[in-house]
Amino acid sequence: MEAQQQGVVKKKETRGRKPKPKNDKKDEQQGKMVKEGKRAQQHPTVDDKYTQWKSLVPVLYDWLANHNLVWPSLSCRWGPQLEQATYKNRQRLYLSEQTDGSVPNTLVIANCEVVKPRVAAAEHISQFNEEARSPFVKKYKTIIHPGEVNRIRELPQNSKIVATHTDSPDVLIWDVEAQPNRHAVLGATNSRPDLILTGHQDNAEFALAMCPTEPYVLSGGKDKSVVLWSIQDHISSAATDSAGAKSPGSGGSIIKQNAKSGEGSDKTGDGPSIGPRGIYYGHEDTVEDVAFCPSSAQEFCSVGDDSCLILWDARVGFSPAVKVEKAHDADLHCVDWNPHDDNLILTGSADNTIRMFDRRNLTSIGVGSPINTFEGHKAAVLCVQWSPDKSSVFGSSAEDGLLNIWDYEKVGKKVERAGRTPSPSGLFFQHAGHRDKVVDFHWNASDPWTIVSVSDDCDSTGGGGTLQIWRMSDLLYRPEEEVLAELENFKSHVVACSKP
């Protein structure tokens, strides 16, 4: 038991450790410079690799924005699109500030200007200062969060509703538009959650998902359980108190507001709460991530530190429907279910690999091998997510500071050129703009191929984090015949212009 606890502590330090701010105190700056000088001598390739990446930004990217974070954020998510204009769109962005206690931990709602494809000038997107904040990201509202924010997930039926995980057994639900804007100063009372989901018997820190088809929430925790809630249960109970509750999809909040919503409380439990629809046991260690089946609110999956992938079906009971005992050779950190093909499930692990499972190949006794294993990271994989735009494409981020984009349709089809090191099978783009572990990323469903990613920079710069919003050049993912035709037209135009 003691060894198990030590393992959990070690993982917590990896995925969310004691934060330090990026500040301007002279003595700390000098210490940081000495530390960076020593690090550069020990690992000269880190800076070299980043310098090489930055020189290629005008070629590889259609757009990129770099935003320096004073405090690290362990999660980043897109919210609703607010406005469309000629050259850019305005959209909500959800972040967090994980502090050292000198100021409160916060959930941050920002407005982001997303530049449209083929608008940004190549020379501009590479001219950014790593220590500066991006003009494309503006803080809109601050919610003082009870404890650090480990994970943020938005409700697909209404992305103004978000759930957060902290170091407690509860899941907190926030109506970010209805919450008052708070000033995060030492001693300020916590914002009051709009709803608290209870049911875990121990801390639930990372595993969190929202259902695409119903207002359901799924969570996993240190108590080895997977817990399912329906926000609809709160609406139903609230309707007996007030006839004015709005239904999901009506455009308003799906959470009944309290008279005292949002304002000053030091106790998380002061808000309204609901219990679970079901508690599911089958894991033998901490549950690290969960995901819903895109086509069914009753089917979901989970992964954990026991190296297991478990599929559940709430219609047939509280025990595993399928349990893959040895999905990886180490702890599993993340899982995602393909929104275009609900037979395909991705898992990421501390063994540095991503595996793809076809649930049709799995049996109730846990027999079944992955149909593909993707090897392109040099450290533990922290996040995997399918593209909302193309069914065969997905991303993965890891502690090696890389965010890889894969296409499983390209597996085995790549022709290797002589004299070049072959790239991992299925890998077709590598985002190397972060210099420390990439703890979270999110595809933008409103703007395909645009991604927001965030790194925790404690190890590389001594504190803070880096948020990047980026879109690779469409010449890299469009059909080859289209790209070649466009380049041929461009060549013809250049030749014609060069003639006297």
Disulfide bonds with the S-S distance in Angstrom:
none
